[in-house]
Amino acid sequence: MRSKKDDMTKFKTILGLGIGLLALGWIWDIVLPVNKNLWTCSFVLVTAGWSNILFACFYLVIDVKQYQKWSLPFQWIGVNSILIYMLAGGEIVNFNAI
C-alpha cells in the first residue's frame, strides 16, 4: 500500500491475489474440504481470498474514489477498538441485542 505504484495497479494486484487465493482454495477443496471448525488449509485460502477481494473493493471505494462519508462510524470503531472491546465485556452495552 505504501509503494509508489498508481492506485489502480495496487487495486488490481490485491484483487488478483484475492481471486487467485479463492480459486486455489476451492481447487484444494477437492482433496481437503473447506471446513471452518477444523481450519483446513482450503478454508484458510478461501477466507484469505474473500478478505483480499473485500479489501480491494474498500480500497477502491474509500481511497481511490474518495467516497468516505459513509465509513465514518467504522473509523470511530477502528480508532476506539479497545474501548469497544471493554464495553462489550461488561453490562454497559448489550451487543447481542444490537
C-alpha positions in Angstrom: 0.0 0.0 0.0 2.9 2.3 0.6 4.6 1.7 -2.8 4.8 4.3 -5.4 2.7 2.4 -7.9 -0.5 4.0 -9.0 -3.8 3.3 -7.2 -5.4 1.2 -9.9 -2.3 -1.1 -10.1 -2.5 -1.7 -6.4 -6.2 -2.4 -6.6 -5.8 -4.9 -9.5 -2.9 -6.6 -7.7 -4.9 -7.1 -4.5 -8.0 -8.1 -6.4 -6.0 -10.6 -8.5 -4.3 -12.0 -5.4 -7.8 -12.5 -3.8 -9.2 -14.2 -6.8 -6.2 -16.4 -7.1 -6.4 -17.4 -3.4 -10.1 -18.1 -3.7 -9.6 -20.2 -6.7 -6.8 -22.1 -5.1 -8.8 -22.8 -2.0 -11.8 -24.1 -4.0 -9.5 -26.3 -6.1 -7.9 -27.7 -2.9 -11.4 -28.3 -1.7 -11.4 -31.4 -3.9 -8.7 -33.0 -1.8 -9.2 -31.3 1.6 -12.8 -29.9 2.2 -13.3 -26.3 3.3 -14.1 -26.8 7.0 -14.3 -23.9 9.4 -14.3 -26.0 12.5 -11.0 -27.7 11.6 -9.5 -24.6 10.0 -8.3 -26.6 7.0 -5.8 -25.2 4.6 -8.5 -24.8 1.9 -10.7 -22.9 4.4 -7.8 -20.5 5.1 -7.2 -19.9 1.4 -10.9 -19.3 0.7 -11.1 -16.9 3.7 -7.9 -15.1 2.7 -9.2 -14.8 -0.9 -12.5 -13.2 0.2 -10.7 -10.9 2.6 -8.4 -9.6 -0.2 -11.3 -9.1 -2.5 -13.2 -7.1 0.1 -10.1 -5.2 1.0 -9.6 -4.3 -2.7 -13.2 -3.1 -3.0 -13.0 -1.0 0.1 -9.6 0.4 -1.1 -11.2 1.4 -4.5 -14.3 3.0 -2.9 -12.7 4.8 0.0 -9.1 5.7 -1.0 -9.3 5.8 -4.8 -12.8 7.1 -5.5 -12.8 9.2 -2.2 -16.3 8.1 -1.1 -15.5 8.4 2.6 -18.5 9.9 4.5 -20.4 6.6 4.8 -17.4 5.0 6.5 -17.2 7.4 9.4 -18.8 5.0 12.0 -16.3 2.3 11.0 -13.4 4.8 11.6 -14.7 5.6 15.1 -14.8 1.8 15.9 -11.3 1.3 14.4 -9.8 4.2 16.4 -11.6 3.2 19.6 -11.3 -0.6 19.3 -10.0 -1.1 22.8 -12.9 0.9 24.2 -15.4 -1.1 22.2 -13.8 -4.3 23.4 -14.0 -3.2 27.1 -17.7 -2.1 26.6 -18.5 -5.4 25.0 -17.2 -7.4 28.1 -19.4 -5.5 30.5 -23.0 -4.7 31.1 -22.8 -1.2 29.6 -23.6 -2.1 26.0 -25.6 -5.2 25.1 -24.1 -6.1 21.7 -26.2 -9.2 21.4 -29.4 -7.0 21.2 -27.9 -4.7 18.6 
